[in-house]
Amino acid sequence: MPRRWGLIGAVLLGGGLFGASLEDSNHNACNSGLGQFGQALGESVARHCGVYDAVFYVGVLAAIIGVALMVVVFVRS
């Protein structure tokens, strides 16, 4: 596997960690008891929490894929 995949993995890892850490506090606030109550009261709050959760989970997924790519490149080289 070419080394460029290792670089792509590093970029995915960095971007994923950045995105997940950027929305971590919003994600936690939305999943708290008060956040759940706020989502039940307002459609706008629920929509924003959906975006925060999506960015957080896509960031986590990108970081996992990035680590996997880097490990595969390291093992095969």
C-alpha positions as CSV (number, residue, x, y, z in Angstrom):
1,M,0.0,0.0,0.0
2,P,1.5,3.3,-1.0
3,R,2.7,5.7,1.7
4,R,0.3,8.4,0.6
5,W,-2.4,6.4,2.3
6,G,-0.5,6.9,5.5
7,L,-0.5,10.6,4.9
8,I,-4.3,10.5,4.1
9,G,-4.7,8.5,7.4
10,A,-2.8,11.1,9.3
11,V,-5.0,13.9,7.8
12,L,-8.2,12.0,8.6
13,L,-6.9,11.4,12.2
14,G,-6.1,15.0,12.7
15,G,-9.3,16.3,11.1
16,G,-11.4,13.8,13.0
17,L,-9.9,14.6,16.3
18,F,-10.3,18.4,15.6
19,G,-14.0,18.0,14.7
20,A,-14.8,15.7,17.6
21,S,-13.0,18.0,20.1
22,L,-14.6,21.1,18.6
23,E,-18.2,19.7,19.2
24,D,-17.5,17.7,22.3
25,S,-19.0,20.2,24.8
26,N,-22.0,20.8,22.6
27,H,-22.5,17.1,22.1
28,N,-22.4,16.5,25.9
29,A,-24.7,19.4,26.6
30,C,-27.3,18.1,24.1
31,N,-27.2,14.6,25.6
32,S,-27.6,15.8,29.2
33,G,-30.9,15.8,30.9
34,L,-31.4,19.6,30.5
35,G,-30.3,19.3,26.9
36,Q,-32.9,16.6,26.2
37,F,-35.6,18.8,27.9
38,G,-34.6,21.8,25.7
39,Q,-34.8,19.6,22.6
40,A,-38.3,18.5,23.5
41,L,-39.4,22.2,23.9
42,G,-37.8,23.7,20.9
43,E,-37.4,22.5,17.3
44,S,-34.5,24.8,16.7
45,V,-32.6,23.4,19.7
46,A,-33.2,19.9,18.4
47,R,-32.0,20.8,14.9
48,H,-28.8,22.3,16.3
49,C,-28.1,19.3,18.5
50,G,-28.5,17.1,15.5
51,V,-25.8,19.0,13.7
52,Y,-23.5,19.0,16.7
53,D,-24.0,15.2,17.1
54,A,-23.4,14.6,13.4
55,V,-20.1,16.6,13.4
56,F,-19.0,14.8,16.6
57,Y,-19.7,11.3,15.3
58,V,-18.3,11.9,11.8
59,G,-15.1,13.2,13.5
60,V,-14.8,10.1,15.6
61,L,-15.4,7.9,12.6
62,A,-12.8,9.8,10.6
63,A,-10.3,9.4,13.4
64,I,-10.9,5.7,13.6
65,I,-10.5,5.3,9.8
66,G,-7.3,7.4,9.9
67,V,-5.8,5.3,12.6
68,A,-6.7,2.1,10.7
69,L,-5.1,3.4,7.5
70,M,-1.9,4.4,9.3
71,V,-1.7,1.0,11.0
72,V,-2.2,-0.8,7.7
73,V,0.5,1.3,6.0
74,F,2.9,0.7,8.9
75,V,2.3,-3.1,9.0
76,R,2.7,-3.5,5.2
77,S,5.9,-1.4,4.9
